[in-house]
Amino acid sequence: MKLKDLVIKSRSIRAYDETCTLSKEDLLELVDHARFCPTAGNAQALKFYVSWETDEVNAIAEHTHWGKDRPYPGIRCTGFILILQDTAIDDRAWAWWRDAGIAAQTIMLAAAERDLGGLMIGSFDREPLEKLLSLDEHLKILLVLAVGKPAETSVLEEMQEGDSTLPLRDENNVTHVKKRPLQELVLSRKGE
Ligand SMILES: Cc1cc2nc3c(=O)[nH]c(=O)nc-3n(C[C@H](O)[C@H](O)[C@H](O)COP(=O)(O)O)c2cc1C
């Protein structure tokens, strides 16, 4: 699959097939893509907490916010990859989020390549989650990635004037995600 098609295929998924479990190796394979990503100053200060055991996955899910809700039992993801900053290696906060974003999208693309789906979750309950996972003080959670086999369809559509940026799920359980047209995003010298 061409990279652009993979980017288009890789949508935010909020409904998963709970019967499709993941192994630790499945998650490590995804993380192994992020290992080769660029990081500011090549600091490589990101750490990745992988979770695949149902009890822990469901406990983590309780501390995440999917759209306006928490994930519903029955359609929860079957794995999590948490992206953390190891502040003992690099405590320059300006670089954290950029590094995490690059790693997160790379993991999402690797998941899509394997017909898995994912969701980047920036809205999570930090303190309970750090406590649940007994994380050392120097490890800060930046992003939570849900992973699993998608149980919903999400389609991209060209955004029209007045359209909402919020994804909309229709009566057929298809999520419609609007993307702005290319010409609206690109700036160049006036008159050219
Ligand atoms: C950095 C980042 C944080 C996000 N945090 C959340 C979140 O906390 N909860 C959620 O449901 N979706 C979250 N999303 C997913 C976005 O809502 C999603 O990307 C958007 O709806 C567009 O859908 P698409 O990913 O299919 O293009 C996040 C996405 C990004 C890039």
Ligand as a Chemical Component Dictionary entry (heavy atoms), coordinates in Angstrom:
data_LIG
# 
_chem_comp.id                   LIG 
_chem_comp.type                 NON-POLYMER 
_chem_comp.pdbx_formal_charge   0 
_chem_comp.three_letter_code    LIG 
# 
loop_
_chem_comp_atom.comp_id 
_chem_comp_atom.atom_id 
_chem_comp_atom.alt_atom_id 
_chem_comp_atom.type_symbol 
_chem_comp_atom.charge 
_chem_comp_atom.model_Cartn_x 
_chem_comp_atom.model_Cartn_y 
_chem_comp_atom.model_Cartn_z 
_chem_comp_atom.pdbx_ordinal 
LIG C1  C1  C 0 -2.546  14.596 19.940 1  
LIG C2  C2  C 0 -3.927  14.002 19.815 2  
LIG C3  C3  C 0 -4.690  13.789 20.954 3  
LIG C4  C4  C 0 -5.960  13.212 20.845 4  
LIG N1  N1  N 0 -6.672  12.969 21.993 5  
LIG C5  C5  C 0 -7.879  12.343 21.900 6  
LIG C6  C6  C 0 -8.603  12.011 23.076 7  
LIG O1  O1  O 0 -8.182  12.282 24.192 8  
LIG N2  N2  N 0 -9.784  11.359 22.931 9  
LIG C7  C7  C 0 -10.297 11.038 21.694 10 
LIG O2  O2  O 0 -11.375 10.447 21.629 11 
LIG N3  N3  N 0 -9.628  11.344 20.547 12 
LIG C8  C8  C 0 -8.432  11.983 20.623 13 
LIG N4  N4  N 0 -7.730  12.270 19.489 14 
LIG C9  C9  C 0 -8.263  11.866 18.184 15 
LIG C10 C10 C 0 -8.830  13.043 17.401 16 
LIG O3  O3  O 0 -10.058 13.392 17.976 17 
LIG C11 C11 C 0 -8.967  12.597 15.929 18 
LIG O4  O4  O 0 -7.695  12.620 15.368 19 
LIG C12 C12 C 0 -9.909  13.475 15.143 20 
LIG O5  O5  O 0 -11.213 13.217 15.569 21 
LIG C13 C13 C 0 -9.821  13.225 13.627 22 
LIG O6  O6  O 0 -10.070 11.871 13.308 23 
LIG P1  P1  P 0 -8.991  11.057 12.490 24 
LIG O7  O7  O 0 -7.854  10.742 13.447 25 
LIG O8  O8  O 0 -9.684  9.813  12.055 26 
LIG O9  O9  O 0 -8.516  11.917 11.376 27 
LIG C14 C14 C 0 -6.484  12.867 19.568 28 
LIG C15 C15 C 0 -5.695  13.087 18.421 29 
LIG C16 C16 C 0 -4.448  13.649 18.538 30 
LIG C17 C17 C 0 -3.619  13.863 17.286 31 
# 
loop_
_chem_comp_bond.comp_id 
_chem_comp_bond.atom_id_1 
_chem_comp_bond.atom_id_2 
_chem_comp_bond.value_order 
_chem_comp_bond.pdbx_ordinal 
LIG C1  C2  SING 1  
LIG C2  C3  SING 2  
LIG C2  C16 DOUB 3  
LIG C3  C4  DOUB 4  
LIG C4  N1  SING 5  
LIG C4  C14 SING 6  
LIG N1  C5  DOUB 7  
LIG C5  C6  SING 8  
LIG C5  C8  SING 9  
LIG C6  O1  DOUB 10 
LIG C6  N2  SING 11 
LIG N2  C7  SING 12 
LIG C7  O2  DOUB 13 
LIG C7  N3  SING 14 
LIG N3  C8  DOUB 15 
LIG C8  N4  SING 16 
LIG N4  C9  SING 17 
LIG N4  C14 SING 18 
LIG C9  C10 SING 19 
LIG C10 O3  SING 20 
LIG C10 C11 SING 21 
LIG C11 O4  SING 22 
LIG C11 C12 SING 23 
LIG C12 O5  SING 24 
LIG C12 C13 SING 25 
LIG C13 O6  SING 26 
LIG O6  P1  SING 27 
LIG P1  O7  DOUB 28 
LIG P1  O8  SING 29 
LIG P1  O9  SING 30 
LIG C14 C15 DOUB 31 
LIG C15 C16 SING 32 
LIG C16 C17 SING 33 
# 
